Amino acid sequence: MGKNATLWPAKDTLPVPAHQNIDAVRLWTDYAVWGLDIYDNQPTWFSVIEMILVITDRHRKGISLLAEMPLNENGAPAHENVSYDIYYNHNLRHLMFRDQDILPLSERNTTDQQALWSEWLSRYKKDFGDLELGYLQNAFAGDFNKFSEAVDLLRSAEVEPMHAKRWSSRHLLPIGDAVIFPDYQPTKNTLVGGLDRRFFRRTGELLFLMLSRASADLKAELEPLLFERFFSDTNPWNAIARKLQGADADLNSSPKISTSVGYLPYARLERYDLLAEDWSNILRLRSIPLEDTLDYLMRMSGLNEIIYVVERAAATCGMAQRPIFYLDMVGGAHGNHVRQASVENYKIHKGLTRKAIEAYIHSYVETPEWQAVGDSGPDCETAKKLISERFLFGTSHTLAHPVRKEDQVKELLEAAANRSHAIGSAYTAHARQIGFLSLKQGVGGWYSPTDALLEALVIANVNGITEFSLFLKRLYERYGMVIGSEEAKRASNVLHAPGETLVANERRFEERLLVLGFIDRKSDDCAFVVNPFHESNGK
């Protein structure tokens, strides 16, 4: 029996497949409940890029963009075994993130284009002799300024420019298959190296698996949209990138890195379907440029991810009631009743992630296997072996200093509660990055969506025009968002904020949508939310 087969499963989860590499894992607890891996240091933008890396490789290989779950020998769903290749894309990455000479040279007041080319070619050959970029002079018909403009334009598409300083960890918007790169650690200042999981930890791979596990009809709708929007031959950004790539555009001779996707525990969840619906609803709005579409996808993917975290935590703790999110729309320096409810809301959600791990560990402690272990010296050794096999954790027990099994469990619980990059940290980091969570010293965190997230919610949820109250209802039913009194009543028999405060909160929400251009008020009693990009609105 392999190491993966001895891991303790969370309730109703898939076995960890034999091909999943867990050699670097020192504590399995978070991964068992939420998957390998939702990671705080992986920005939500990088998660979307990582997901696009996977489907780009599948597009290049001519297979379906989304995967199918295989069946085991008993006919039950088994975890996917998905590997993918990422091409280094050396030339473009160098031009985007390492070259410091192109733009200053183009700013010289000279008409001698050949002199600019000669100086630039001389500089890069001296400083980066392992590259061959001479093809660019012919690619741009000897016009150095046009070459510089192309580089400058693509550089404007960089995401998270302040997040990663290293040139091999910087990325562009995934606006075409020619503009994506691996995140890797160069070896001895060379161009090659192995994948670095510092910023690309697999959150995007889990996003890919969630979309792949959506229902068949939703996948049938999503796949052609992914193909059309990401792999179109008419993409102008991609055409520029290919021109700059040179030989790297030939995948038959380009160096690459191969890897495989992470572990997602649950075979089927409603959240996967809701995520796929959001992606389809956004991608089908063809009048929105891809670069803007990606921002909406990033925010809605991050939103579904953090809701997934809370939903799985609640389920692991045995809670039947779905998690809800009180959204503070009014704001104000001193807060209000809705904010106070939201602050408590956030504290509960953070606490749930910790309680879920405790519940997961105790689900094993209550098993006959563990209960059969006594307190003798050999039993202490058995307990250490079981905890190592089930949770990949080494307790302090030694033959010279025996530790009783109850104390070994305490060590496991403490390690899980205090581990770095725990799921609670990812929850907070990603909720902030998508514009869902506000934090203030001395107050804590509360849910208060930014205008950018409100815009994404409208784009993903309004097909043309819908009555305002129905929009509020949809946000509650899909994401658990509580804004007005009606949704608050549905969420609980006890209002966590006075009714008049909730009415004011709802009114402020409508005012914000009005400023953003998404409200059409017909009368005092009739307001509609409008998606101006939907085909039914003439766009």
C-alpha positions in Angstrom: 0.0 0.0 0.0 1.5 3.4 -1.0 1.8 6.5 1.2 -1.2 8.2 -0.5 -3.5 5.3 0.3 -2.9 5.5 4.1 -4.0 9.2 4.3 -7.0 9.8 6.5 -9.9 11.1 4.2 -12.3 13.8 5.0 -16.0 12.7 4.8 -17.3 12.0 1.3 -14.0 12.8 -0.4 -12.1 11.0 -3.2 -9.0 8.9 -2.3 -5.8 10.7 -2.9 -4.6 9.2 -6.2 -1.4 7.2 -6.3 0.1 9.6 -8.9 -0.3 12.7 -6.6 3.2 13.7 -5.4 3.0 14.6 -1.7 6.7 14.1 -0.9 7.1 17.8 0.2 3.9 17.7 2.4 4.6 17.8 6.2 1.0 18.1 7.4 -2.0 16.9 5.4 -4.9 18.4 7.4 -5.9 21.4 5.3 -5.4 19.5 2.0 -7.7 16.7 3.1 -10.6 19.2 3.6 -10.0 21.8 0.8 -7.5 20.3 -1.6 -3.9 20.7 -2.6 -3.6 23.7 -2.6 -5.5 26.9 -1.9 -2.6 29.2 -1.0 -2.4 32.7 0.4 0.8 33.7 -1.5 -0.8 32.8 -4.8 -2.7 36.0 -5.9 -6.1 35.4 -7.5 -4.7 36.8 -10.8 -2.1 34.1 -10.7 -4.8 31.4 -10.1 -6.6 32.4 -13.3 -3.3 32.4 -15.2 -2.5 28.9 -13.9 -5.9 27.7 -14.9 -5.3 29.1 -18.4 -1.9 27.4 -18.5 -3.7 24.0 -18.2 -6.3 24.6 -20.8 -3.7 26.1 -23.2 -1.7 22.9 -23.1 -4.8 20.9 -23.7 -5.7 23.1 -26.7 -2.2 22.6 -28.2 -2.6 18.9 -27.8 -6.0 18.9 -29.5 -7.9 17.4 -26.5 -10.9 18.7 -24.7 -10.2 21.8 -22.7 -11.8 20.5 -19.6 -11.1 17.0 -18.2 -13.5 14.1 -17.5 -13.4 12.2 -14.3 -12.5 8.5 -14.8 -14.3 5.6 -13.1 -12.6 3.1 -10.8 -13.0 -0.7 -11.0 -16.3 -0.3 -9.1 -17.7 2.3 -11.4 -17.3 5.1 -8.9 -15.7 8.5 -9.8 -11.9 8.5 -9.4 -9.6 11.5 -9.3 -8.3 12.8 -12.6 -4.7 12.3 -13.7 -4.0 15.5 -15.7 -0.5 16.4 -16.7 0.4 19.5 -18.7 3.4 21.2 -20.3 4.4 24.9 -19.9 6.8 26.4 -22.4 9.5 28.7 -21.0 8.8 31.3 -23.7 12.3 32.8 -23.0 12.5 35.5 -25.7 9.2 37.2 -24.8 9.8 36.9 -21.1 13.2 38.5 -21.4 11.8 41.4 -23.5 9.0 41.9 -21.1 10.7 41.7 -17.7 14.5 41.8 -18.1 15.4 44.1 -20.9 16.1 47.7 -19.7 17.4 49.2 -22.9 14.6 49.1 -25.5 12.5 52.0 -24.3 15.4 54.4 -23.4 16.9 53.8 -26.8 13.6 54.5 -28.6 13.3 57.8 -26.8 16.4 59.2 -28.4 15.7 61.9 -30.9 17.2 60.2 -33.9 16.1 59.0 -37.3 19.0 56.5 -37.5 17.0 53.3 -36.9 20.0 51.1 -37.8 22.1 52.7 -35.1 19.5 52.0 -32.5 19.3 48.3 -33.6 23.1 48.0 -33.6 23.4 49.4 -30.1 20.6 47.3 -28.7 21.8 44.1 -30.3 25.3 44.7 -29.0 24.1 45.3 -25.5 21.9 42.3 -25.2 24.6 40.0 -26.7 27.0 41.3 -24.1 24.7 41.0 -21.1 22.5 38.0 -22.2 24.6 35.9 -24.5 22.4 32.8 -24.1 19.6 34.5 -26.1 19.2 35.0 -29.8 17.1 38.0 -30.7 18.5 39.1 -34.0 15.4 38.1 -35.8 13.5 41.1 -34.4 15.1 43.6 -36.8 13.6 41.8 -39.7 10.3 41.1 -37.9 9.8 44.8 -37.6 11.2 45.7 -41.0 14.1 47.6 -39.4 11.8 50.0 -37.5 13.1 50.1 -34.0 10.4 52.5 -32.8 7.7 50.1 -33.8 9.5 47.3 -32.1 9.7 49.5 -28.9 6.0 50.3 -29.2 5.1 46.6 -29.4 7.1 45.8 -26.3 5.7 48.8 -24.4 2.1 47.8 -25.3 2.5 44.2 -24.1 4.2 45.3 -20.9 1.1 47.3 -20.0 -0.7 44.0 -19.6 1.4 42.9 -16.7 -0.5 41.6 -13.7 0.5 42.0 -10.0 3.5 44.1 -11.0 4.5 44.7 -7.4 3.9 41.2 -6.1 6.9 39.3 -7.5 10.3 41.0 -8.0 12.1 38.1 -9.8 11.8 38.4 -13.6 10.8 34.7 -13.9 7.9 35.2 -11.5 6.3 38.1 -13.4 3.4 37.5 -15.7 1.1 39.1 -18.3 -2.6 38.9 -18.5 -3.4 35.5 -20.2 -4.8 37.3 -23.3 -3.5 34.6 -25.6 -1.5 31.4 -25.7 1.7 33.2 -26.7 1.8 35.4 -23.6 1.9 32.8 -20.8 5.0 31.6 -18.9 5.9 29.1 -16.1 6.8 30.4 -12.7 10.3 29.0 -12.1 13.6 29.5 -10.3 16.4 30.0 -12.8 19.5 27.8 -12.2 22.8 29.6 -11.9 21.5 32.7 -13.8 20.6 30.5 -16.8 17.3 30.6 -18.6 16.2 27.1 -17.4 15.1 25.9 -14.0 12.4 23.9 -12.2 8.9 25.0 -11.3 8.8 27.2 -8.2 5.6 26.8 -6.2 6.2 30.1 -4.2 3.5 31.9 -6.2 1.9 29.2 -8.3 0.9 26.7 -5.6 -1.9 24.9 -7.5 -4.9 27.1 -6.7 -5.4 27.6 -10.4 -5.2 23.9 -11.0 -8.0 23.4 -8.5 -10.0 26.0 -10.4 -9.5 23.9 -13.5 -10.7 20.8 -11.7 -13.8 22.6 -10.3 -14.8 23.7 -13.8 -14.0 20.2 -15.2 -16.3 18.6 -12.6 -19.3 20.9 -13.4 -22.3 19.1 -14.8 -22.1 17.9 -18.4 -24.5 20.5 -19.8 -22.7 23.4 -18.3 -19.3 22.1 -19.6 -20.8 21.7 -23.0 -21.7 25.3 -22.9 -18.5 26.5 -21.4 -15.9 24.7 -23.5 -16.7 26.4 -26.9 -16.7 29.8 -25.1 -13.2 29.1 -23.7 -12.0 28.1 -27.1 -13.5 31.1 -28.8 -12.3 33.7 -26.3 -8.8 32.4 -25.5 -7.6 30.8 -28.7 -9.0 33.0 -31.4 -6.8 33.5 -34.5 -7.9 37.2 -34.5 -6.5 38.1 -31.1 -4.3 41.2 -31.7 -2.4 40.9 -28.4 -1.4 37.4 -29.3 -0.3 38.4 -32.8 2.1 41.0 -31.3 3.4 38.4 -28.9 4.0 35.8 -31.6 6.0 38.4 -33.6 8.2 39.1 -30.5 8.6 35.4 -29.7 10.5 34.4 -32.8 11.8 30.8 -32.6 9.9 30.2 -29.3 6.7 30.2 -31.2 7.7 26.8 -32.7 6.6 24.5 -29.9 8.4 21.5 -31.5 11.8 22.9 -30.6 10.9 25.1 -27.5 12.1 23.9 -24.0 9.2 23.2 -21.6 8.4 22.1 -18.1 5.9 19.3 -17.4 3.8 19.0 -14.2 0.5 17.6 -13.1 -2.6 19.1 -11.3 -3.2 18.9 -7.6 -5.8 17.2 -5.5 -9.5 18.3 -5.2 -11.3 16.2 -2.6 -15.0 16.3 -3.7 -16.3 14.7 -6.8 -19.4 16.8 -7.2 -20.5 20.1 -5.6 -23.1 22.6 -6.5 -20.4 25.3 -6.1 -18.6 23.8 -9.2 -21.8 24.4 -11.3 -22.2 27.9 -10.0 -18.6 28.7 -10.9 -19.0 27.3 -14.4 -22.2 29.3 -14.9 -20.4 32.5 -13.9 -17.6 31.8 -16.4 -20.1 31.1 -19.2 -22.2 34.2 -18.4 -19.1 36.4 -18.5 -17.4 34.8 -21.6 -20.5 35.0 -23.7 -20.5 38.8 -23.5 -18.4 39.2 -26.6 -18.6 43.0 -26.7 -16.4 43.1 -23.6 -12.7 43.0 -24.6 -10.8 39.9 -23.3 -8.5 42.0 -21.0 -11.6 43.3 -19.2 -13.3 39.9 -19.3 -10.4 38.5 -17.4 -10.8 40.9 -14.5 -14.4 39.8 -14.1 -13.4 36.1 -14.3 -10.7 36.7 -11.7 -13.1 38.3 -9.2 -15.9 35.8 -9.7 -13.4 32.9 -9.5 -12.0 34.2 -6.2 -15.5 34.8 -4.8 -16.5 31.2 -5.6 -13.3 29.9 -4.1 -13.7 31.7 -0.8 -17.3 30.6 -0.6 -16.1 27.0 -1.3 -13.7 27.4 1.7 -16.5 28.4 4.1 -19.0 25.9 2.7 -16.6 23.0 3.1 -15.6 24.2 6.6 -19.3 24.3 7.6 -20.0 20.9 6.2 -16.9 19.4 7.9 -18.2 20.8 11.2 -21.5 19.1 10.6 -23.5 22.4 10.0 -26.6 22.0 7.8 -27.2 25.7 7.4 -25.5 27.3 4.5 -23.0 30.1 5.3 -24.2 33.7 4.7 -22.3 37.0 4.2 -23.7 40.3 5.5 -22.5 43.0 3.1 -21.9 46.5 4.4 -22.9 49.0 1.7 -23.2 52.1 3.8 -19.7 52.3 5.3 -18.8 55.3 7.4 -15.9 56.0 9.7 -17.8 54.7 12.8 -19.5 51.8 11.2 -23.1 50.8 11.5 -25.3 47.8 12.6 -24.8 46.0 9.3 -21.0 46.4 9.6 -21.1 45.0 13.1 -23.1 42.0 11.9 -20.5 41.6 9.1 -17.6 41.8 11.5 -19.1 39.0 13.5 -19.9 37.2 10.3 -16.2 37.2 9.2 -15.0 36.1 12.6 -17.3 33.1 12.5 -16.1 32.2 9.0 -12.4 32.4 10.0 -13.2 30.3 13.1 -14.9 27.7 11.0 -11.8 27.0 9.1 -10.0 26.2 12.4 -13.0 24.2 13.7 -13.2 22.2 10.5 -9.6 21.0 11.0 -10.3 20.0 14.6 -13.4 18.1 13.4 -11.5 16.4 10.7 -8.8 15.2 13.1 -11.3 14.1 15.7 -13.1 12.1 13.1 -10.0 9.9 13.1 -9.6 9.9 16.9 -13.0 8.4 17.2 -12.2 5.4 14.9 -11.8 1.9 16.3 -8.2 1.9 14.9 -7.2 4.7 17.1 -9.3 3.7 20.1 -7.5 0.3 20.1 -4.2 2.0 20.8 -3.2 1.9 24.5 -0.7 3.8 26.6 2.2 1.4 26.8 5.6 2.1 25.3 4.9 0.1 22.1 1.4 1.7 21.9 3.0 5.2 21.9 5.2 4.1 19.0 2.1 2.7 17.2 0.3 6.1 17.8 3.2 8.0 16.3 3.3 5.7 13.2 -0.5 6.1 12.7 -0.4 9.9 12.9 2.5 9.9 10.5 0.6 7.7 8.0 -2.8 9.3 8.4 -1.7 13.0 8.6 2.0 13.1 7.4 2.9 14.6 10.8 5.8 13.6 13.0 5.1 13.9 16.7 7.8 14.4 19.4 7.5 10.8 20.7 10.7 8.8 20.8 11.6 5.5 22.4 13.7 7.3 24.9 10.9 9.8 25.7 7.5 8.2 25.2 4.5 10.5 24.5 1.0 9.2 25.3 -1.4 9.0 22.3 -3.6 11.8 23.8 -0.6 14.2 23.9 0.4 13.2 20.4 -3.1 14.2 19.2 -2.7 17.6 21.0 0.6 18.1 19.2 -1.2 17.4 15.9 -4.0 19.8 16.7 -1.5 22.6 17.7 0.5 22.1 14.6 -2.6 22.3 12.4 -3.8 25.4 14.2 -0.4 27.2 13.9 0.8 26.1 10.5 2.0 28.8 8.2 -0.1 29.6 5.1 -3.1 27.9 6.7 -6.4 27.9 4.8 -7.6 30.8 6.9 -4.8 33.0 5.6 -5.7 32.2 2.0 -9.3 33.0 2.8 -8.5 36.4 4.1 -5.9 37.2 1.4 -8.1 36.2 -1.6 -11.2 37.9 -0.2 -9.3 41.1 0.0 -7.7 40.8 -3.4 -11.1 40.4 -5.2 -12.6 43.4 -3.4 -14.9 41.5 -1.0 -13.3 42.0 2.4 -12.2 45.2 4.2 -9.8 45.1 7.1 -9.2 47.9 9.7 -6.9 47.7 12.7 -8.8 47.6 15.9 -12.0 46.6 14.2 -11.1 43.5 12.2 -12.5 42.4 8.9 -16.0 42.8 7.3 -17.5 42.2 4.0 -17.8 45.3 1.9 -17.6 44.9 -1.9 -15.7 47.3 -4.0 -17.1 48.8 -7.1 -15.0 46.5 -9.2 -16.6 43.4 -7.6 -20.1 44.9 -7.8 -19.5 45.3 -11.5 -18.4 41.7 -11.9 -21.5 40.6 -10.0 -23.8 42.4 -12.4 -21.9 41.1 -15.5 -22.0 37.5 -14.3 -25.6 37.6 -13.0 -27.8 39.9 -15.2 -28.9 38.6 -18.6 -30.0 41.9 -20.1 -32.3 43.4 -17.4 -33.8 42.2 -14.1 -35.9 43.7 -11.4 -33.8 45.0 -8.5 -35.4 42.8 -5.8 -34.8 39.7 -8.0 -31.1 40.6 -8.3 -30.9 40.8 -4.5 -32.6 37.4 -4.4 -30.1 35.9 -6.9 -27.1 37.2 -5.0 -28.5 35.6 -1.8 -29.3 32.2 -3.5 -26.0 31.9 -5.4 -23.5 33.4 -3.0 -25.3 33.8 0.4 -25.1 37.6 0.2 -27.4 39.4 2.6 -27.9 43.1 1.7 -31.5 44.0 2.5 -34.2 43.0 5.0 -35.8 40.3 2.9 -32.6 38.3 2.5 -31.9 38.8 6.2 -35.2 37.3 7.1 -34.6 34.3 4.8 -31.2 33.8 6.3 -32.3 33.8 10.0 -35.3 34.3 12.1 -33.3 36.8 14.1 -32.2 40.0 12.3 -28.6 40.8 13.1 -29.3 44.4 12.3 -32.3 46.6 12.7 -34.8 46.6 9.8 -34.3 50.3 9.1 -30.5 49.8 8.9 -31.0 47.0 6.4 -33.3 49.2 4.3 -30.7 51.9 4.3 -28.0 49.3 3.3 -30.2 48.2 0.4 -30.8 51.7 -0.7 -27.1 52.5 -0.7 -26.4 49.4 -2.8 -28.9 50.6 -5.4 -27.2 54.1 -5.3 -23.8 52.5 -6.0 -25.1 50.5 -8.9 -26.7 53.7 -10.2 -23.4 55.5 -10.2 -21.8 52.6 -12.0 -24.5 52.8 -14.7 -26.3 49.5 -13.9 -29.7 50.9 -12.6 -32.7 52.0 -14.6 -35.3 53.4 -12.2 -38.8 53.5 -13.7 -40.6 54.9 -10.6 -40.2 55.2 -6.9 -41.3 51.6 -6.6 -39.7 50.1 -9.6 -36.0 49.8 -10.3 -34.2 47.5 -12.7 -30.6 46.3 -12.8 -29.2 46.5 -16.4 -26.2 44.7 -17.9 -25.3 47.1 -20.7 -23.1 44.5 -22.4 -25.8 42.0 -22.9 -26.9 41.5 -26.5 -30.5 42.2 -25.5 -29.4 45.8 -24.7 -28.2 46.4 -28.2 -24.5 46.2 -27.5 
